[in-house]
């Protein structure tokens, strides 16, 4: 069954997504990042090139010819995932294919609308019997 983690009270989702993607890649896992739209995907793509000066996280867009062999994929077009390991959902909607993944990561900002949509996804997962772990990042120093 899919392990679901909600990271809440996040001022900016992007650095958290980059950190989690990088950590998963360092552990040898493949990551599928579901972006909200093409603009968001471009920001993620650019940020992965520059976020850590000490290491590079190999990544590309889902449409790229090398996507099937690249460890971190950024998808803004609801492509069929090439992996089943880690899904980072940065889209406001629940991914239809989430249960094929071993782990789903939901990152929730401080924005009221984003929190409301995340609550709906949380309830959906919980009501279907998925175990959910919550990580309140406001308590991290």
C-alpha positions as CSV (number, residue, x, y, z in Angstrom):
1,X,0.0,0.0,0.0
2,X,1.2,3.5,-0.8
3,X,2.9,5.3,2.1
4,X,1.5,8.9,2.2
5,X,3.3,11.8,3.8
6,X,1.9,15.3,4.2
7,X,4.4,18.1,4.8
8,X,2.4,21.0,6.2
9,X,2.9,24.7,7.1
10,X,5.4,25.2,4.3
11,X,6.1,28.8,3.4
12,X,7.5,27.9,0.0
13,X,6.8,24.4,-1.5
14,X,9.6,24.5,-4.0
15,X,12.6,24.2,-1.6
16,X,10.9,21.4,0.3
17,X,10.1,19.5,-3.0
18,X,13.7,19.9,-4.1
19,X,15.1,18.7,-0.8
20,X,12.9,15.6,-0.8
21,X,13.6,14.8,-4.4
22,X,17.3,15.1,-3.9
23,X,17.2,13.0,-0.8
24,X,15.1,10.3,-2.6
25,X,17.6,10.3,-5.5
26,X,20.5,10.0,-3.1
27,X,18.8,6.9,-1.7
28,X,18.7,5.4,-5.2
29,X,14.9,6.0,-5.7
30,X,13.2,7.4,-8.8
31,X,11.0,10.4,-8.4
32,X,8.0,11.7,-10.3
33,X,7.3,15.4,-9.6
34,X,3.7,16.3,-10.6
35,X,3.8,20.1,-11.3
36,X,0.7,22.3,-11.3
37,X,1.3,23.7,-14.8
38,X,4.0,24.3,-17.4
39,X,5.2,27.5,-15.6
40,X,5.6,25.6,-12.3
41,X,7.4,22.8,-14.1
42,X,9.9,25.3,-15.6
43,X,10.6,26.7,-12.2
44,X,11.2,23.2,-10.8
45,X,13.4,22.3,-13.7
46,X,15.5,25.5,-13.3
47,X,15.7,25.2,-9.5
48,X,17.0,21.6,-9.7
49,X,19.9,22.9,-11.7
50,X,20.9,25.4,-9.1
51,X,19.5,24.5,-5.7
52,X,22.5,22.6,-4.4
53,X,26.0,23.7,-5.5
54,X,27.5,20.5,-4.1
55,X,25.5,17.9,-6.1
56,X,23.5,17.6,-9.2
57,X,20.1,15.9,-9.3
58,X,19.7,14.3,-12.7
59,X,16.3,15.3,-14.0
60,X,14.2,16.1,-17.1
61,X,10.7,16.7,-18.2
62,X,8.3,13.8,-18.7
63,X,8.1,14.5,-22.5
64,X,11.9,14.2,-22.9
65,X,13.3,11.3,-24.9
66,X,15.4,10.2,-21.9
67,X,12.6,10.4,-19.3
68,X,12.3,6.6,-19.0
69,X,15.9,6.4,-17.8
70,X,16.2,9.6,-15.8
71,X,15.9,9.4,-12.0
72,X,13.8,12.6,-11.4
73,X,11.0,13.5,-13.8
74,X,9.0,16.7,-13.8
75,X,5.5,16.3,-15.3
76,X,3.0,19.1,-16.0
77,X,1.0,17.3,-18.6
78,X,-0.4,14.3,-16.7
79,X,1.9,11.9,-18.6
80,X,1.9,8.2,-17.6
81,X,4.6,7.9,-14.9
82,X,7.8,5.9,-15.8
83,X,8.3,4.9,-12.1
84,X,6.4,3.6,-9.1
85,X,8.7,4.7,-6.4
86,X,8.2,8.3,-5.2
87,X,5.5,10.8,-6.3
88,X,5.8,14.4,-5.2
89,X,2.5,16.0,-5.8
90,X,2.7,19.8,-6.3
91,X,-0.6,19.9,-8.3
92,X,-3.8,21.1,-6.5
93,X,-5.7,17.9,-7.5
94,X,-5.2,14.3,-6.4
95,X,-3.2,12.3,-9.0
96,X,-5.4,9.5,-10.3
97,X,-2.4,7.2,-10.4
98,X,-1.1,7.9,-6.9
99,X,-1.8,4.3,-5.6
100,X,0.7,2.8,-8.0
101,X,3.5,4.5,-6.1
102,X,5.3,3.2,-3.1
103,X,5.3,6.7,-1.6
104,X,3.3,9.8,-2.2
105,X,4.4,13.2,-0.8
106,X,2.0,16.0,-0.5
107,X,3.4,19.5,0.3
108,X,1.0,22.0,1.8
109,X,1.7,25.7,1.9
110,X,0.3,28.3,4.3
111,X,-2.2,29.5,1.6
112,X,-5.8,29.0,2.8
113,X,-6.9,27.7,-0.6
114,X,-4.0,25.3,-0.9
115,X,-4.7,24.0,2.6
116,X,-8.4,23.5,1.8
117,X,-7.5,21.4,-1.3
118,X,-4.9,19.5,0.7
119,X,-7.5,18.7,3.4
120,X,-9.8,17.3,0.7
121,X,-7.0,15.0,-0.6
122,X,-6.1,14.0,3.0
123,X,-9.8,13.0,3.6
124,X,-9.9,11.1,0.3
125,X,-6.8,9.1,1.2
126,X,-7.8,8.5,4.8
127,X,-11.3,7.4,3.9
128,X,-9.8,4.7,1.6
129,X,-7.7,3.3,4.3
130,X,-4.3,4.7,3.5
131,X,-2.0,5.4,6.5
132,X,-1.0,9.0,6.5
133,X,1.9,10.6,8.2
134,X,2.0,14.3,8.9
135,X,5.1,16.4,9.2
136,X,4.5,20.0,10.5
137,X,7.4,22.0,9.2
138,X,6.5,25.0,11.2
139,X,8.0,23.1,14.2
140,X,11.4,22.6,12.4
141,X,14.1,25.1,13.2
